[in-house]
Amino acid sequence: MPKLIKERVPTPERPPEERVRDFNEVNLGYTFELAKQEAERCLQCPVEYAPCIKGCPVHINIPAFIAKIKEGDVKGALRIIWNDNTLPAITGRVCPQEDQCEGACVVGKVGTAVNIGKLERFVADYAREHGIEDELLQEFARECSEKKGKVAVVGAGPAGLTCAGELAKMGYRVTIFEALHKPGGVLAYGIPEFRLPKEILDHELDKLKRLGVEIKTDHLVGRTVTIEELLGEYDAVFIGTGAGTPRLLNIPGILLGRIYSANEFLTRVNLMKAYEFPEYDTPIHVGEKVVVIGAGNTAMDAARSALRLGADVTIAYRRGREDMTARIEEIHHAEEEGVKFEFFLNPVEFIGDENGRVKAVKFEKMRPLEERDRKGKRKIVGTGEYVTLEATTVIIAIGLEPNKIITETPGLKTNPNGTLVVDENLMTSIPGVFAGGDAIRGEATVILAMGDGKRAAKAICDYIEKKAKAEA
Amino acid sequence: MGYKITAKADLSPIDYFVEVEAPHVAKAWKPGQFVVFIVHEKGERVPMSVYKAENGRIGMFIRKLGKTSLQLYYEYSVGDELWSFVGPLGKPIKVKNYGNVVFASDAVCGQAENYATLKAMKEAGNYTISIQSFENKANVYPEEFLAKPVADEHYITTDDGSVGIKGNYLDVVKELIEKDRVDIIFAGGKLGTLAKLAELTRPYGIPTITTVRQIMVDGTGMCGSCRILYGNEIKFACRDGPMFDAHKVDWADVLKRAERFKEQEQLAKERYLEELRARGVI
């Protein structure tokens, strides 16, 4: 039994007062030496037992890749990760590890869990920066051929990218159809540079292209081309369109100017680089006081982006601190940078000025009850007391619904909440059309979407092979 | 990848015509639908109506209104490429035999839709009446770009009466209604006029379908920027429109929301005009 080192080796971070002035990455990641030190803390639980593997939605062989880091064999570590996840530079940065691998870590029972996320990120970053990835890409790239099968993937977000990558590794010819001008889905429009730099994303996308995947941007499936047309040309289709439509508050004043959905705000800022207006052509205006409504990762991303645009930012949440759904690291970063939090405030009205723009938000104060709801959160009730917060800009980050354009496809069955109906193989009600990620989950995480993409790739492979046999 | 500009022409001192090669869009486009393009890497996503979709090419009418449209006009020529071009977006209008179909417009995007919509309506067996309104004689488009060839009747109006009928399309529509010659009316152009049109036709119960132009970002229903109040429900102009029953639209809100980025747009335009002057372009 190795000696237990209770406290994790910290990763260097840029100081809050410096980082809040730009959009560059906050966490700097491990160096080779620090990564090796942190890797030493892993107890190397046997694979059949390892709780971290069970806690990972794509079941990366975590103890094995950490063992390779200990040996200083980054290529070996990357090979192990790639068997289950070809996008570790992304998952290492955006996964909610505390609820998954790290949440299950044995070391975490007596000290702080092994920093699995940052180790994963280290492997990806180091391999990219030192040319190790190139060698391994050749090993993983299989000759893609139409003979094996052609698959169309709808949406270049986490689910679609993973599905495409896995199928390409198996030798299928894959084409991704993306509505926006840049692939990446939520990784491109939703997650700010300070959490996931665009050059990292671009590199990961480039890697997919080198595996043989073709990406067609500017194609909105359902309008530019239909699922039916795709089925005529491809052996199977995977839908990974995510939960692309913002949920808005059905309260007075919702149409006032400068009330944004988080999607609009983040798209303007991240995808269109509105923070560099007028150098970039897409505008954004935040004014002095920004109120963000919601408490998930999207709310944190929006709040921290607004902070970087020079505003004083308050996050208002209708429940208490313990019920916030954002990652602990992100809440912590937001607090460090100066985002203020107000709890138990439920918005009831947006108040506008004479120009039709928002100037304040009226909230009802809420009170928690002992009773808990289905999700285990304490129920809340209104107190009849009201409070008003001044706001030059409001960002609504209360969740998303599936994209409605894809669900207009004839024969594609949906659940009452708009998500697509799929069977145990992730096949939709249309034979040969599979789906995964938020399009079937409503709203989940990047890694769960990737897990679906991977599962769907296997199911699609089985489906095409079976079909080929039946036709032979 | 890029999308090549295949034709460009002046329509008037304020409007111009651009045609872009985008076979994936042209193949699927139907009247009522729009496109979104980005001129260059630092550009914004610009929603635009379609004049023609033929031979893999999309023709558009554009007004020299803001920085992007000025830049496209002054710096891009036939053979150059646009950075991004997506579509068709939005829902097509219902093309069927209504009887007497009027299409009226008083601004560039409506003039584009005027041709596209009436062409489809004529093919569906309708009697088509076109009204195109301009500020003055100088702003009237060259004959070849008017909706005349697809209209059984074609009217031009100018605010100052320098050519055609003096007034706005509303005046002609009023007369047509009084003569009981309107079964359905489609319209595009200035939002303020569309709001007035809705009130003009409402008492007669004449179906009135108008473009609701709103500021958009993605154009696919993802951001909610173009939300409007429609029969007490929130709809997205990009996904659920852009053509809506004008009688159900809350025009007061639409007019307000369209002004959201006025200061920023003005700033970008002024800066760009200064740049053009410094470079001796204008």
Interface residues (C-beta under 8 A of the other chain):
Chain A: A179 L180 H181 Y189 K216 T217 D218 H219 L220 R223 T224 V225 G244 T245 P246 L248 N250 I254 L255 G257 R258 Y260 S261 N263 E264 T267 R268 M272 K273 E276 F277 P278 E279 Y280 D281 T282 P283 I284 H285 N355 G356 R357 N403 K404 I405
Chain B: M1 H24 V25 A28 Q33 I38 K42 G43 E44 R45 K67 T68 W83 S84 F85 V86 G87 P88 L89 G90 V217 D218 T220 G221 M222 C223 G224 S225 R227 I228 L229 I234 F236 R239 D250 D253 K256 R257 E259 R260 F261 E263 Q264 E265 L267 A268 R271
